[in-house]
Amino acid sequence: KLEAEFQSSLMSDAMIFAVIYIIVAASYTVFYTVYYALMDGWNFVPTVCGILALVFQSAAAVGVRLHRGRWRCARVRCYVHVTQTLALAANSCLIAIANPEVQRSLFHRMPWLDCLGNPPGRTKRPGEANWQNSIMLQITCSFYIIFVMNFRVGLVSSILSIAAYGLLVVLLGDAEIREQLFLLSLAISLVLAAKRRLERSQRDLFFELRQKSDQVIHERILRCKAEFLNEQVQQTDQRDVPKPRSESSKTAGSGLIFEELYKDGVEVSVKLDQLSKLGKQERWLVGVEDIRLQPDHRLGSGSYGIVIKGSFLGTPVAVKMTKGS
């Protein structure tokens, strides 16, 4: 149950970061379209890829949002994880298609792509475009692993994304990207290790806070029950007992409880058992072995008891005792 609540809380935060990613990706797509495609005369293939990526990511986010009330269900969480994995894999494929070397191969094989503009020219530095696309894929995967997915889903998604990107670039673009793939895999591995450590810390902190919260609630329930029992003890046969004298009215509430012990017709052992249970529930009844008394050091006296010096677990304390004891 706690694990389901923890995963549900992670999904709630993941929704926010998924929306942030969609906004940033949409802004970048608009910037590329205006600055490069329209002003510098580049083709619109990256723009189309960016729009498709936004469609996939938005569809995944909407699907997760529609199941928000059932995130604690294992099937719903499985659906969300599969949707996130497929969306990231599709995004990786679109990043690979936007690679200039892959674009040149596609323009050669598919003449109808001329409606999107001219094929990209070759750069002076071979492999420069591969580095740019691998960096973009690394940023996308790292963002989703850290902020959107959990560790297991991020591990599977990163493997599928890197494999899909590498296959498309090698098969369609006939490019040499072994070095880029190695560095990309190394960077994603470091991100996954950091995510694993972060998720463990978040899980431990979440469980600890929930346990403390449940403990506080349980203690408050016990306190209410103890106060109710205390009220019952004080009101037992109250209608048959005369009101306390002015001298006893100045005594603390504990003195009134001990006064019940000396009523006629009441078994002292029964009252002591009730007081013992009450003290253990309220946690003001401590163990005898934890207290050391010093009867020679008398601190004061009252109507029903005396106060002497003592120690509780080595700490100096004042101990109140009945005069009869």
SULCOR-V498394 format. One record per residue. N is the residue number from 1. RES is the residue in three letters. PHI is phi in whole degrees, -180 to 180 (NA if undefined). Layout:
BEGIN
((N & RES & PHI) (N & RES & PHI))
END
This chain:
BEGIN
((1 & LYS & NA) (2 & LEU & -65) (3 & GLU & -64) (4 & ALA & -64) (5 & GLU & -65) (6 & PHE & -65) (7 & GLN & -64) (8 & SER & -64) (9 & SER & -66) (10 & LEU & -64) (11 & MET & -66) (12 & SER & -63) (13 & ASP & -71) (14 & ALA & -63) (15 & MET & -61) (16 & ILE & -64) (17 & PHE & -70) (18 & ALA & -64) (19 & VAL & -65) (20 & ILE & -62) (21 & TYR & -63) (22 & ILE & -61) (23 & ILE & -65) (24 & VAL & -65) (25 & ALA & -65) (26 & ALA & -65) (27 & SER & -63) (28 & TYR & -65) (29 & THR & -63) (30 & VAL & -65) (31 & PHE & -62) (32 & TYR & -63) (33 & THR & -62) (34 & VAL & -76) (35 & TYR & -82) (36 & TYR & -99) (37 & ALA & -68) (38 & LEU & -86) (39 & MET & -86) (40 & ASP & -98) (41 & GLY & 81) (42 & TRP & -74) (43 & ASN & -80) (44 & PHE & -101) (45 & VAL & -62) (46 & PRO & -60) (47 & THR & -64) (48 & VAL & -64) (49 & CYS & -63) (50 & GLY & -64) (51 & ILE & -66) (52 & LEU & -63) (53 & ALA & -62) (54 & LEU & -64) (55 & VAL & -64) (56 & PHE & -64) (57 & GLN & -66) (58 & SER & -67) (59 & ALA & -63) (60 & ALA & -64) (61 & ALA & -65) (62 & VAL & -66) (63 & GLY & -62) (64 & VAL & -67) (65 & ARG & -65) (66 & LEU & -67) (67 & HIS & -103) (68 & ARG & -61) (69 & GLY & -73) (70 & ARG & -123) (71 & TRP & -68) (72 & ARG & -78) (73 & CYS & -77) (74 & ALA & -65) (75 & ARG & -66) (76 & VAL & -66) (77 & ARG & -64) (78 & CYS & -64) (79 & TYR & -61) (80 & VAL & -64) (81 & HIS & -66) (82 & VAL & -64) (83 & THR & -62) (84 & GLN & -64) (85 & THR & -64) (86 & LEU & -65) (87 & ALA & -64) (88 & LEU & -69) (89 & ALA & -65) (90 & ALA & -64) (91 & ASN & -62) (92 & SER & -65) (93 & CYS & -63) (94 & LEU & -69) (95 & ILE & -64) (96 & ALA & -65) (97 & ILE & -65) (98 & ALA & -73) (99 & ASN & -62) (100 & PRO & -57) (101 & GLU & -68) (102 & VAL & -68) (103 & GLN & -62) (104 & ARG & -61) (105 & SER & -67) (106 & LEU & -69) (107 & PHE & -64) (108 & HIS & -73) (109 & ARG & -86) (110 & MET & -124) (111 & PRO & -61) (112 & TRP & -67) (113 & LEU & -72) (114 & ASP & -62) (115 & CYS & -68) (116 & LEU & -93) (117 & GLY & 124) (118 & ASN & -85) (119 & PRO & -65) (120 & PRO & -69) (121 & GLY & -80) (122 & ARG & -80) (123 & THR & -83) (124 & LYS & -70) (125 & ARG & -108) (126 & PRO & -61) (127 & GLY & 86) (128 & GLU & -63) (129 & ALA & -66) (130 & ASN & -63) (131 & TRP & -64) (132 & GLN & -62) (133 & ASN & -70) (134 & SER & -66) (135 & ILE & -66) (136 & MET & -64) (137 & LEU & -65) (138 & GLN & -63) (139 & ILE & -63) (140 & THR & -64) (141 & CYS & -64) (142 & SER & -64) (143 & PHE & -61) (144 & TYR & -69) (145 & ILE & -66) (146 & ILE & -77) (147 & PHE & -107) (148 & VAL & -111) (149 & MET & -104) (150 & ASN & -86) (151 & PHE & -65) (152 & ARG & -65) (153 & VAL & -65) (154 & GLY & -64) (155 & LEU & -63) (156 & VAL & -65) (157 & SER & -66) (158 & SER & -66) (159 & ILE & -64) (160 & LEU & -64) (161 & SER & -68) (162 & ILE & -65) (163 & ALA & -64) (164 & ALA & -65) (165 & TYR & -64) (166 & GLY & -64) (167 & LEU & -63) (168 & LEU & -66) (169 & VAL & -67) (170 & VAL & -73) (171 & LEU & -74) (172 & LEU & -89) (173 & GLY & -94) (174 & ASP & 51) (175 & ALA & -109) (176 & GLU & -98) (177 & ILE & -128) (178 & ARG & -62) (179 & GLU & -66) (180 & GLN & -63) (181 & LEU & -66) (182 & PHE & -64) (183 & LEU & -67) (184 & LEU & -64) (185 & SER & -64) (186 & LEU & -64) (187 & ALA & -64) (188 & ILE & -66) (189 & SER & -64) (190 & LEU & -64) (191 & VAL & -64) (192 & LEU & -65) (193 & ALA & -64) (194 & ALA & -65) (195 & LYS & -64) (196 & ARG & -61) (197 & ARG & -66) (198 & LEU & -64) (199 & GLU & -66) (200 & ARG & -62) (201 & SER & -64) (202 & GLN & -63) (203 & ARG & -65) (204 & ASP & -62) (205 & LEU & -66) (206 & PHE & -64) (207 & PHE & -64) (208 & GLU & -65) (209 & LEU & -65) (210 & ARG & -66) (211 & GLN & -64) (212 & LYS & -65) (213 & SER & -64) (214 & ASP & -64) (215 & GLN & -66) (216 & VAL & -63) (217 & ILE & -63) (218 & HIS & -63) (219 & GLU & -66) (220 & ARG & -68) (221 & ILE & -64) (222 & LEU & -62) (223 & ARG & -63) (224 & CYS & -64) (225 & LYS & -64) (226 & ALA & -65) (227 & GLU & -65) (228 & PHE & -67) (229 & LEU & -65) (230 & ASN & -61) (231 & GLU & -65) (232 & GLN & -65) (233 & VAL & -63) (234 & GLN & -71) (235 & GLN & -97) (236 & THR & -67) (237 & ASP & 54) (238 & GLN & -67) (239 & ARG & -71) (240 & ASP & -93) (241 & VAL & -110) (242 & PRO & -66) (243 & LYS & -63) (244 & PRO & -65) (245 & ARG & -68) (246 & SER & -61) (247 & GLU & -69) (248 & SER & -78) (249 & SER & -68) (250 & LYS & -87) (251 & THR & -82) (252 & ALA & -68) (253 & GLY & -63) (254 & SER & -65) (255 & GLY & -65) (256 & LEU & -66) (257 & ILE & -68) (258 & PHE & -68) (259 & GLU & -63) (260 & GLU & -65) (261 & LEU & -66) (262 & TYR & -102) (263 & LYS & -76) (264 & ASP & -73) (265 & GLY & 83) (266 & VAL & -115) (267 & GLU & -70) (268 & VAL & -64) (269 & SER & -63) (270 & VAL & -65) (271 & LYS & -64) (272 & LEU & -65) (273 & ASP & -64) (274 & GLN & -65) (275 & LEU & -66) (276 & SER & -63) (277 & LYS & -64) (278 & LEU & -64) (279 & GLY & -65) (280 & LYS & -69) (281 & GLN & -68) (282 & GLU & -84) (283 & ARG & 64) (284 & TRP & -107) (285 & LEU & -95) (286 & VAL & -102) (287 & GLY & -73) (288 & VAL & -64) (289 & GLU & -69) (290 & ASP & -88) (291 & ILE & -115) (292 & ARG & -120) (293 & LEU & -97) (294 & GLN & -128) (295 & PRO & -61) (296 & ASP & -71) (297 & HIS & -100) (298 & ARG & -89) (299 & LEU & -98) (300 & GLY & 175) (301 & SER & -150) (302 & GLY & -137) (303 & SER & -72) (304 & TYR & -118) (305 & GLY & -160) (306 & ILE & -125) (307 & VAL & -122) (308 & ILE & -123) (309 & LYS & -87) (310 & GLY & -160) (311 & SER & -140) (312 & PHE & -120) (313 & LEU & 54) (314 & GLY & 88) (315 & THR & -98) (316 & PRO & -62) (317 & VAL & -141) (318 & ALA & -103) (319 & VAL & -113) (320 & LYS & -99) (321 & MET & -132) (322 & THR & -73) (323 & LYS & -66) (324 & GLY & -68) (325 & SER & -78))
END
